[in-house]
Amino acid sequence: MAKRALISVSDKSGVVDFAASLIKAGWEVIATGGTMKLLRDSGLDITNISDVTGFPEICDGRVKTLHPNIHGGILARRDMRSHVKELKINAIEYIDLVCVNLYPFRETIAREGVIMDEAIENIDIGGPSMLRSAAKNWKFVTVVCDSADYPVVLDEIGRFGDTLPETRLKLSAKAYTHTAEYDSCIASYMRKQAGLNEKLFLEYDLKQELRYGENPHQKAKFYVSSDKCPYSLATAEQLNGKELSYNNIQDANAALQIVREFGEPFCVGVKHMNPCGAAVGTDALDAWRKCYAADSVSIFGGIVALNREIDEALAAELKPVFLEIIMAPSFTDGALEILRAKKNVRLLKVDMSSADRPVMQYVSVRGGLLAQDADSGEEKLSKSMTVTKKQPSDKMMSDLEFAWKIVKHVKSNAIVVVKDGVTAGVGAGQMNRIGSAEIALKEAAAKGLKEGLVMASDGFFPFDDCVTLAAGSGVDAIVQPGGSVRDNDSVVKADEAGIAMLFTGTRHFKH
C-alpha cells in the first residue's frame, strides 16, 4: 500500500515541488482547500480531504480535518495490534506524513488597525491538532511545519523510502515548539484583550552563541525577539569585525538608546554602558569631533554610534582611534573600504528609522523577572518649569535639553554637565549624588571649562550641596526632577548664586 501524506499549508512556499516529489516517490497526497486547489492547478493528482473524511468542509472551512479518519490515521501505533485492528474495522488508512503550517496569526495582529474579529479568524484549530498528533506519533509519522525541512525529508525518502527515526524525532520537537509559540502568541493577545496580566509569555530565538559572558568563565547566548523594532542590535547588519561579545552587546544597546533621543546630527561614545562623550553637530563629522574631544581618554576601546551616514572623511578620522564598535544607519562604500582595513573593528548598520514604539524591558533576578515600560518619556523642557528668580536664556535651554536627554542614560546617581551641545563631564553610578557632581565638574574643569555650563541630575537633590558645588564651578543653569523635602534649600541656594533651576517633575533613574 502506498504511503500517504497530508498537506495543508498557509505558507505555500515550495509546496508544489514538495508534493510533486512525494508523488514521484509513489506517495499519495491528500490536501485541503486552498492547498488542494494550488496543487491541482499545478497539474498534480491530489486527493481531496473530504474524500478521506466522507464529510464536506463546513463552517467556512473552520471544520475540515477534525475527524477520526484523519487523526486515527495519524495517531495509530503501527506496533500495537489493537490499533491496527481498530483502523481496519473502521476502514481508516494510515497517514505517514503531515505537512502543515498555521494561519498567520502573528502577522495578522501585527498589522495596523486589525480588529479582534479578524484576529480570531486567523486562529488555526485543525492545524495545531494535526501537528501535535503527528509529533506525538513521531516513531511512525513524519511531521513537517517548516518549508526549510522539505529538502532533508525528500532526500531521506528518496534514499530510504521514509525518513530516519532521528530526523522524525527532531521534526517532532520542532513541531511542538511551533505550536507552543503559536499558542503563546494567541494567549498573550487574548489575555491583553481581556485585561489579564498574571501570566507573562516571552518568545525569543537564539541568534548566536557568545564566546563568553561578562567574564571568560561565564557562558552566554544572545536571544532575539521576533518583534522587530528600530535601534536594535537584534536586526543590525554586521559589516566587519569579530563576533559581538556579551559586553559589546550591552554597551552597543546602551549607545543606541541614547542615539534614538536625537533628530539632529549626533554622536555618542559609550564605555561600560555609560556615555563618555556625546555631542550634536552641524553634520556627522562635526558631531564626532566634538564627541571625541569631550573625552578622548575614556573612548579608547569604546563604542561609537552616530545617527547619520558615515562617509570617507569621517571614516578617515575614526580609523586611527581604537574602537570596538562603530554603528550608523549606513556607510558609504568608501568609508567601508577605509574602516575594513582594521579587521577587528565591528561595523554595524542599524535601522534608525523614526517609526519607533514603546517596548517593555525585562531584567532577570534570581528566581524571577522584572518587567517595566522602557523609559521612553520625551518630556519637552520649557521655561515654565523654572523655580528660581533667574530665568534660563534660550542658549541655556538648548543645553539643558541636551543634558536632560543624556542624563537619563547614565547610571544613577547621575550628573551630566554640558556646554554648547557637548558633554563637559559625566558623573555616574556613585553612592551619593554629590560624588557624581564632583566627578562631572572635575572633568569639566580639567578641560578648562569653568563658566557657561549647565547641569542635569537624574534625581532630586536631597541637600543643597550639589548646588553649592555647581555655583563655584561655573554652572549657570540646572535641570532636575525636584521632589525632595529639601527642594526649597536648593532653590534658595540657586537664587543666592544667580543660577537658573528647572524642576521637570520626572525622574530618570537607571540602575
Order of alpha helices (4+ residues) and beta strands (2+ residues): beta-alpha-beta-alpha-beta-alpha-alpha-alpha-beta-alpha-alpha-alpha-beta-alpha-alpha-beta-beta-beta-alpha-beta-beta-alpha-beta-alpha-beta-alpha-beta-beta-beta-alpha-beta-beta-alpha-beta-alpha-beta-alpha-beta
